[in-house]
Amino acid sequence: TKDSLTARFVTHHYTPPKIAETANSAPEDIDSNGVTLAEFVSLVTDTAQDSHSTGTGSNRFCYLIGDVGIGKSLLAAKLQQLAATLPPDRHGARVLPVYLDLERYLRTAQGQFRDIDEPFIASVADAVSAALLGRTRTPESRNAIRLTDRPALERLKDAARFAADSGLRLLLILDNTDRFHFSYSKHSFF
Protein backbone atom coordinates (compact mmCIF):
# COMPACT_ATOMS: atom_id res chain seq x y z
CA THR A 1 0.00 0.00 0.00
CA LYS A 2 0.97 3.63 -0.34
CA ASP A 3 1.40 4.07 3.42
CA SER A 4 3.79 1.12 3.74
CA LEU A 5 5.79 2.30 0.71
CA THR A 6 6.04 5.79 2.20
CA ALA A 7 7.11 4.34 5.56
CA ARG A 8 9.80 2.22 3.91
CA PHE A 9 11.08 5.15 1.88
CA VAL A 10 11.09 7.48 4.90
CA THR A 11 12.88 4.87 7.01
CA HIS A 12 15.58 3.81 4.57
CA HIS A 13 16.06 6.38 1.82
CA TYR A 14 14.74 9.78 2.86
CA THR A 15 17.00 12.83 3.03
CA PRO A 16 15.20 15.92 4.36
CA PRO A 17 15.22 19.22 2.49
CA LYS A 18 16.99 22.25 3.95
CA ILE A 19 15.17 23.14 7.18
CA ALA A 20 15.31 26.66 8.62
CA GLU A 21 13.83 28.00 11.85
CA THR A 22 12.51 31.27 10.49
CA ALA A 23 9.23 32.87 9.53
CA ASN A 24 10.90 34.59 6.60
CA SER A 25 11.41 32.94 3.22
CA ALA A 26 14.28 35.22 2.22
CA PRO A 27 17.25 33.07 1.09
CA GLU A 28 19.67 34.83 3.46
CA ASP A 29 17.37 34.11 6.44
CA ILE A 30 17.00 30.48 5.43
CA ASP A 31 20.77 30.14 5.07
CA SER A 32 21.53 31.75 8.43
CA ASN A 33 18.81 29.92 10.40
CA GLY A 34 19.32 26.35 9.20
CA VAL A 35 18.69 23.46 11.59
CA THR A 36 19.45 19.77 11.33
CA LEU A 37 16.73 17.14 11.24
CA ALA A 38 17.53 16.26 14.87
CA GLU A 39 17.24 19.92 15.91
CA PHE A 40 13.95 20.24 14.02
CA VAL A 41 12.51 17.18 15.76
CA SER A 42 13.69 18.50 19.13
CA LEU A 43 12.18 21.94 18.52
CA VAL A 44 8.82 20.56 17.45
CA THR A 45 8.51 17.84 20.06
CA ASP A 46 9.87 19.69 23.08
CA THR A 47 7.47 20.05 25.96
CA ALA A 48 5.07 22.98 25.66
CA GLN A 49 6.12 24.09 29.14
CA ASP A 50 9.20 26.22 29.20
CA SER A 51 11.95 25.21 31.59
CA HIS A 52 11.90 28.36 33.73
CA SER A 53 8.25 28.59 34.71
CA THR A 54 4.91 26.87 34.42
CA GLY A 55 3.94 29.08 31.47
CA THR A 56 3.43 27.70 28.01
CA GLY A 57 6.40 27.44 25.69
CA SER A 58 6.77 28.88 22.22
CA ASN A 59 6.33 25.60 20.37
CA ARG A 60 2.62 24.96 20.91
CA PHE A 61 2.12 25.57 17.19
CA CYS A 62 4.81 24.98 14.60
CA TYR A 63 4.31 25.52 10.90
CA LEU A 64 6.21 23.80 8.16
CA ILE A 65 6.06 25.89 5.02
CA GLY A 66 7.81 25.53 1.71
CA ASP A 67 7.38 25.28 -2.02
CA VAL A 68 5.15 22.66 -3.59
CA GLY A 69 7.02 19.36 -3.97
CA ILE A 70 9.89 20.31 -1.64
CA GLY A 71 9.13 17.41 0.72
CA LYS A 72 6.95 18.81 3.50
CA SER A 73 4.71 15.73 3.65
CA LEU A 74 7.69 13.38 3.72
CA LEU A 75 9.27 15.50 6.46
CA ALA A 76 5.99 15.29 8.41
CA ALA A 77 6.05 11.48 7.99
CA LYS A 78 9.67 11.39 9.18
CA LEU A 79 8.75 13.60 12.15
CA GLN A 80 5.98 11.17 13.08
CA GLN A 81 8.38 8.24 12.83
CA LEU A 82 11.16 9.87 14.86
CA ALA A 83 8.83 11.36 17.49
CA ALA A 84 7.39 7.91 18.22
CA THR A 85 10.84 6.65 19.22
CA LEU A 86 12.00 9.57 21.38
CA PRO A 87 12.97 8.86 24.98
CA PRO A 88 10.87 10.41 27.76
CA ASP A 89 11.25 14.18 28.19
CA ARG A 90 12.53 15.90 31.34
CA HIS A 91 9.08 15.43 32.91
CA GLY A 92 8.99 11.70 32.13
CA ALA A 93 6.42 12.02 29.34
CA ARG A 94 6.72 10.43 25.91
CA VAL A 95 5.51 11.95 22.65
CA LEU A 96 2.48 10.38 20.97
CA PRO A 97 2.53 11.58 17.37
CA VAL A 98 -0.76 11.51 15.47
CA TYR A 99 -0.56 12.24 11.72
CA LEU A 100 -3.64 13.57 9.93
CA ASP A 101 -3.75 14.34 6.21
CA LEU A 102 -6.35 17.10 5.91
CA GLU A 103 -6.78 16.33 2.24
CA ARG A 104 -7.79 12.77 3.09
CA TYR A 105 -10.15 13.75 5.89
CA LEU A 106 -11.67 16.89 4.43
CA ARG A 107 -11.78 16.51 0.64
CA THR A 108 -15.06 15.37 -0.87
CA ALA A 109 -15.43 13.12 -3.89
CA GLN A 110 -16.13 16.27 -5.93
CA GLY A 111 -12.75 17.73 -4.97
CA GLN A 112 -14.06 20.40 -2.61
CA PHE A 113 -13.06 20.66 1.05
CA ARG A 114 -15.63 20.05 3.74
CA ASP A 115 -15.88 22.34 6.73
CA ILE A 116 -14.02 21.57 9.93
CA ASP A 117 -17.02 20.28 11.77
CA GLU A 118 -18.24 17.47 14.05
CA PRO A 119 -17.36 14.65 11.59
CA PHE A 120 -13.83 16.03 11.19
CA ILE A 121 -13.39 16.37 14.96
CA ALA A 122 -14.65 12.77 15.22
CA SER A 123 -11.93 11.73 12.74
CA VAL A 124 -9.30 13.45 14.88
CA ALA A 125 -10.70 11.80 18.03
CA ASP A 126 -10.64 8.42 16.26
CA ALA A 127 -7.02 8.92 15.14
CA VAL A 128 -5.91 9.95 18.63
CA SER A 129 -7.79 7.03 20.19
CA ALA A 130 -6.23 4.60 17.70
CA ALA A 131 -2.75 5.95 18.50
CA LEU A 132 -3.47 5.57 22.22
CA LEU A 133 -4.71 2.02 21.71
CA GLY A 134 -1.44 1.24 19.95
CA ARG A 135 0.61 2.46 22.91
CA THR A 136 -1.58 1.17 25.76
CA ARG A 137 -0.91 -2.25 27.23
CA THR A 138 -3.44 -2.95 29.99
CA PRO A 139 -7.01 -4.08 29.23
CA GLU A 140 -8.40 -1.51 31.68
CA SER A 141 -6.62 1.29 29.86
CA ARG A 142 -7.71 0.00 26.47
CA ASN A 143 -11.34 -0.07 27.62
CA ALA A 144 -11.04 3.48 29.00
CA ILE A 145 -10.24 4.93 25.56
CA ARG A 146 -12.69 2.97 23.45
CA LEU A 147 -14.96 5.15 21.38
CA THR A 148 -18.30 6.11 22.89
CA ASP A 149 -21.47 7.85 21.80
CA ARG A 150 -20.32 11.13 23.34
CA PRO A 151 -19.86 14.22 21.13
CA ALA A 152 -16.62 14.19 19.14
CA LEU A 153 -15.05 17.17 20.91
CA GLU A 154 -15.67 15.55 24.31
CA ARG A 155 -14.10 12.29 23.07
CA LEU A 156 -11.08 14.22 21.81
CA LYS A 157 -10.71 16.02 25.16
CA ASP A 158 -11.07 12.71 27.00
CA ALA A 159 -8.39 11.12 24.80
CA ALA A 160 -6.04 14.07 25.41
CA ARG A 161 -6.62 13.82 29.18
CA PHE A 162 -6.09 10.07 29.12
CA ALA A 163 -2.85 10.56 27.17
CA ALA A 164 -1.59 13.13 29.70
CA ASP A 165 -2.57 10.89 32.63
CA SER A 166 -0.68 8.05 30.93
CA GLY A 167 2.50 10.10 30.55
CA LEU A 168 2.00 10.84 26.85
CA ARG A 169 2.07 14.22 25.12
CA LEU A 170 0.01 14.49 21.95
CA LEU A 171 1.75 15.81 18.87
CA LEU A 172 -0.87 16.44 16.19
CA ILE A 173 0.77 16.59 12.77
CA LEU A 174 -1.67 18.16 10.31
CA ASP A 175 -0.51 17.69 6.73
CA ASN A 176 -1.80 19.45 3.61
CA THR A 177 -3.14 22.43 5.54
CA ASP A 178 -1.95 24.64 2.69
CA ARG A 179 -4.41 23.04 0.28
CA PHE A 180 -7.23 23.55 2.78
CA HIS A 181 -6.16 27.17 3.37
CA PHE A 182 -5.91 28.04 -0.32
CA SER A 183 -9.27 26.40 -1.00
CA TYR A 184 -10.92 28.78 1.46
CA SER A 185 -8.87 31.92 0.73
CA LYS A 186 -10.57 34.74 -1.10
CA HIS A 187 -7.29 36.28 -2.20
CA SER A 188 -3.87 34.77 -2.61
CA PHE A 189 -0.85 36.85 -3.47
CA PHE A 190 2.27 35.33 -5.02
Disulfide bonds with the S-S distance in Angstrom:
none
